[in-house]
Amino acid sequence: MINDSLPKGVKLIQLPQHVDTRGRLTFLEGNVHLPFAVERVFWITDVPSDVMRGGHAHWTCHEVVFAAKGSFEIEVDDGELCRTLTIDNPKTGILIPAGVWCELRHFAAGTVCVVMASTAYDATGYAHDRASWKEEKLKRDSVSR
């Protein structure tokens, strides 16, 4: 199972999808299909293929990231285990829990990346330097054990 080989707390989320002659309808409900109530939604478009998005971790916010259209690679790192996955199916998202570093790369032309977040935007809740994040993450993890 792929979820067993991902960093701690990271997992793939499969959404229900209805398909008929009119097309595909994919949907989600917070606290039903996601492990949190959705407080913020944003989407990322028109990203050049050689540009990286993300490059941070949240200390209190959880996110689920989807490719509503197109594809991209996402690297997730919990400080001990780092994995890169391709997200390319609108019914499959990736849960990024608080404290996990993520970077999105290699966006296909026309990709629409949609993110569901557990909290409203808070600039103070981000870690932007990977080395500092890892040091702080290891401290926080050792305190919580």
Order of alpha helices (4+ residues) and beta strands (2+ residues): beta-beta-beta-beta-beta-beta-beta-beta-beta-beta-beta-beta-alpha
